Amino acid sequence: MPITDHLNTLANRLWSLSPQGVKPADSSRIGLVAHRGAHGMGPRGLVLENTLEAFELCLQLGVWGAEMDIQLTCDGEPVVHHDAHCGRLFRRPDIVIAETRFADLRAAVPQIPHLDEVLQLNAGRMHLMLEVKQSWREHASLPQHITAWLKSLTPGDDYHLLSLVPDHLEGFRDIPKSAFVDVAEANTGSILQQNLALGHGAVAGSFALIGAGVLQRLREEGRQVGTGLVDNSRVLNREVHRGVDWVFTDHILTLHAPVKGSGSN
């Protein structure tokens, strides 16, 4: 959602000075989403993003929702990992997920969970924001391989599908477009145009780039809105007062306390 970590940090500092940030807010009014799960230094030490431990910690904290990234192995198994390869987190850049069989991936990097493992752990206890990282135009079976594991869940109520490329979601023809979230980086205007043209149900982007005008237009078009990546309570207050539906954060371990219990989407 933000352009870079550095700019997001700067934006959080600046927007924390907003008058809306000083005014206390009932943050249970929104859905607080743990971006890649509850990762970072937790009660039991370092927790890696997009791992079962990160999602289990979300459940323990009573977090409303968790965002996760879906990749397909070469034999069509959906796994939860952000990057195309395993270099950044596991020092195995030689392992490219799309070129690796699931059994081999599991043997080499057992910390990367299968989507079904996350679903079984969750058991409907929190909302899932599932980001699709690959294109159905390049991997024709991708929608089928992902939706096969989601049959017991209700789109919109239990989960949403997200993508930085709105067209990536068009291949999921068995899922209503109301459950699609188009994610903007620095291209908020372009994503907004694509969202309205395609009829997808929501837009998410940086709190610093979704201004009042964009928020008003999305509301007028009946869209839901998510903002991120929020790293302090004052910016969270601001977003609650602005009336967004979801707030995404990498800092759930420090922001979860004010929002114990359920938010609403």
N, C-alpha and C positions, 0 to 999 in steps of 0.2 A: 504493500500500500504506500508507504513512504518511498521517496526516491533513494535515499541512502540512510544508513543508521545514523550518520553524523547529522544530516539535515533533520531527521526525525527527532533526534535529541534536542537540537536547537529549537525546533518548532514546539516541542513540549515545554521547554523553558519559557519561550515567549508567550505561548497561549495560556500558561499557568497564571499569567498576570491579568487575564481577563476578569472583569467584574463578575461574570457568571461563575467563574471558578472559585471565588471566595465564598459565594453563597452556598450553604450546605444543600445537598440534593439527596433525594431518596433513590439511590442507584439500583434498588430492586425493581424499579420501573423499566429498566432495560435488560437485555440479555448480555451478560458479560462473558466474553468468549476468550478462552485461553489459547492463544496463537501457538500452534504446534504442541499443545498440552502444557502442563505446569512444569516447565523446565527451568534449570538454574540451580542455585544452591537451596535445597529444601531441608526439611527437618532431619533427613537421613543422609545428607551430603548432596553431591552433584547429581542432578537428574538430567538426562539427555532428552532433547526434543524428540517428538514423534515416536516415543517408546511406550510400551505398556505401563512402565513405571510412571511416566509423565501423565498418562490418562487416568491411571488409578489414583494418583494424587489429586487430580481434578475432582474425582468422585468423593474422595475423603474430605476435600475442602467445601464441597457443596456448590461447585461452580456450575453456572447455568449451561455453558456449552464449551465445546472444544473444537478447534480447527485442526485439520490434518491434511497431509498431502498424499495423493494416491498415484502410484506408478504401477505399470504392469511389467512383470518379468517376461522373458521371451516365450515361456510356456503359458502365458495368459493369466497368471495369478496376481491379483491386486495386493500390493504391499504398501505400507505407510512409511514414506521417506521423502524428504523435500528435494534433494538433489538427484540428478540423473545418475551420478556415480557415488561411491562410498568413501571418497577421499576426505572431505571436510571433517566429518565426525569420527570416522573409523580408520582413517589412514590407509584406505584401500582404493585409491583412484583407479586401479586396474579393474575393479568390479563395476561394470556398467549394468544397471538393473535391467534395462530393456534387452540386454544381450546375454543375460544370465538366467538359468533355470532356477525355479524357486528352491528346489532341494539343495542346489549348490550355494545359493545365497544364504539359506538358513544355516548351512554348515559353516560358511565363512564368517557371516555376520549375524549371529542369532538374535541380536538386539532389535533388528528390524522386524516389526510384527506384520503378519498377514492381516488384511482388513477384517477377516472373520474373527480373529483373536480380539481385536478392538471391539467389535460388535458384541461378542459374547461377554467381554468384561463390562461393557456399558449397560447392556440389557435394558435399554430404554430409559436410563436414569439421567442422562443429560443430552442436550441437543448437539447434533454432529454437523459441523461445517466441513464438507469434503471437497478439497480442492483438486480438480482434475489437471494434471500436469502435461498430459499428452493429447495429441489430436486424433480424433476418430477417422479423419481423412487419411492419416498415415497408418493407423492401427484400427482397421475396420471393425474388429471384434471387441474393441475397448468398452463401448457402452454395455454390451452384453455381459462381459466378464465382471463389470462392476455392479450392474443392476441385479445380477443373479444373487448377490449377497445381501441386497437391500429389500428383498420381497416382503419380509415380515415387518418392515417399517413404513410409516406414512410420510410421503414427501411433504415438506413444509412444516408438519407437526414434529417429526422426529429428526429430520435432516434437511439440509440444503446442499446443492452442488454449486461450487465456485470455480471460476477460472479467470485468469488474466486475459484470455482470448475468448470473447463471447462465442465465437463459432465452435469452440471445443465442446460446448454444451449442446449444440444443435443435434448432435448424433444421438442424444439420449431421448429418443422419441416416446419411450414408455413412461417418462417422468414429466409431469406438468411444468410448463415454463414458469409458473408462479414460484417454483422451488429453485429457480436458477438465479445465481448472484454473479453479476459481472464486476470484476475487481479492477479498479483503476490504480495506476501508479502516478506518473506525471501527466498522463493522457486523459484526464477526467472528462474533458469535452468530447473526445472521440468515443470513450466508453459510454457516456451518456447518450450520444447519438445512436450507437449500436444497440444499446439496451432498449431504447424507445422503438427502434425499427424492428427489433426481433421480438419484442413483447416479453422479455424476461422480467421476473418479478422483483428484482432488487439490484441495488448498486452498493458496492463497498469501496472505500478509498480513504486516503489520509484525511484526518480531521482538519488539517491545515488547508486542504485543497477543495474540500466540499463546503463551499461557502453558503451563506444564507440563500442566495439566488438559486443555486443548484438544489439545495435541500427543498426549497419551496416548489420548484418545478417537479421534482421527483414525487413529492407529496400530492401535487395536483394530478399527476399521472397514475396515482395509486401504487407507487413503488415503496418497498421497504428500503431502509438505508442503514448501512453499517459503517462505522468509522474506526480508524486505527492509525498507527499503533500507539495507544495511550500508555504513558509510563508513570503518571503521577495522579494523585487524587483530585487536584484542582482541575486538570483537563477533563478528568472523568466527570466531575461536577458540571462542567460546561456542556459536555455532550448530553448529559441527562437533561439539563435545562433546555437544550436545543431540540430535544424530542426525537433523537435517533432511536432506532430499534435495537441495534447491537453495537457494542464497543469491543474491539479486538485489542488484546494486549499481550506482550511478552512478559509482563510483570504481574501475573496473576497472584504470585506468592505474597506480594505486598498490597495488592488492590482487592483481594477477595474478601477481606474482613467486613467491609461495609455492605457487601452484597450477598451475605449468606442467605439461603433461601432461594426461591425461584424468581427469575425475571420473567418478562413476557416478550413475545416476538410479534 
